[in-house]
């Protein structure tokens, strides 16, 4: 264990696991899974290559391809050849995919709002104060 960080990596990993499980409950009854919502969120900024999505989500390309097949069958994404490289495939959101993503985000935010209401003001402020540092942590994380 790194003496500079002590138990922080372990504690942060444990807290993140609990937060992920918590937020997944908010969308458990949706037509798409929490992982699929994550892929839709990755596509919100525009079309992406399958390989880039797989890398971002920490899965192999065949795993991402299977997930995209299910999303395509649900009418949430479209696949097409990449104009710059005919060997590659680009994926983009459909209107239905944008609706699913908006519903999923709204459900998570409403759920988290109810959870946060259960905290006292000092705890809510502690969560708010941690957000910039968490954002910097994500921005500086090593790739791969």
N, C-alpha and C positions, 0 to 999 in steps of 0.2 A: 504494500500500500504506500502511496506517495505521502511523505510526511507533511507536505504543504497542504494537501487537501483532506487528510485524515479520513474520516468516515463519510465525507460528503459525496463521493461517487456512489457508494452503496445506498446512502439515504436518498439521494436524488433519483437513482434508478427505481427504488421502491416506491417513491412518491409518484413518479411518472407512470409506473405500471398501474397504480391505483387510479390515477387520473384517467388513463386510457380506458380502463374497465368502466369507470364511472360514466364517461361520456358515451361509451358504446351503448349503455342502457338507454340513452335518450333516443337512439335511432334503431333500436332492436326490432321494431315492428314495421320498418320501412321495406320497400320493394327491393332495395339494394343493401348490401352489407356495409358495415363500417369501413372495411378496407376498400370496397368499391367507391364509397363516398370520398375516400382519400384520393383515389385516382381521378375522380371527377374534379376534385379541388385542384389537382395538379394541372388539369386541362383548362381551368378557368381563364388562365392568361393567354391561351391560344394553343394551336396544334402542337403536338410533340411527337417525337419518334418513340416507337415502342421500346427501343433499347434505352433511351433516356429515362423513360418512365420506370422501367425495371430497375435501373441503377438508383434512381431517387427513392424508390420504395424498398430497396434492399432485397429484391428477389431476382431470380433468373428470368431471362427473356421468355422461355416457354411458360413459366408461371404467370407472367404478366399477359402473355398472349391469351392464355385461358381465361383470365379475368376480363380482358377486353372482349373476348368472344361473348361472354355472358352479358356484358354491358351493351354490346352491339345488338344482341338478341332482345334486350330490354328496350332498345330504341334510344339509348342514352349517348352513344358515341357512333361516329362514322370512321372507317378506315379507308385510306387511299394511298397510292404510291407516292413516295416523296419526290417532288419535282426536281430536287437536286441530286438524288441518288435513287435510281429505279429499283435497287435491291432493298431499299429501306421502306418501311411503312410509317405513315404519319396518322395520328389519331386526333380527332377533334370532337368537341361536345356538340350535341344536337340541342334543339330547343328543349326537348324533353329532359335531356341530361342536365341542362341549366336549371330546370324546374326542380329536379330531384336534388341537386346540390343545394339550391336555395332552401328547400324544405328541410334537408338534413342539417344545414347550418342553423336555421331558425330553431329547430327542435333542440339542438345541442345548447344554443345560447339560452333558450327558455329554461331548460333543465338546469344549466349551471347557475342561472339567476336564482332559481329556487334554492339550490344548494348554498349559494353565497348568502342568501337571506337568513339562513340558519346560523351563520357566523356572527360574532359580535363585530362592532365597527373596527376594533383594533386588528382583528384577524383579517377582515376584508382589506384594510389598509396595508397589512403585511403582504397579502397576495398581490395587491396592486403595485407595491414597491418592488416586488421581485420580478415583475414582468420585463422591465428594461434589461436587467442582467440576464434573464433567460433568453431574450431576443439576441443579445450579444453572444451568448454561449452558442446558440444555433448558427449565427452568422460566421463564427470563427471555428466551427467544428471541422476537424480534418475530414477529407473525402475518403470514402472507402474504408 
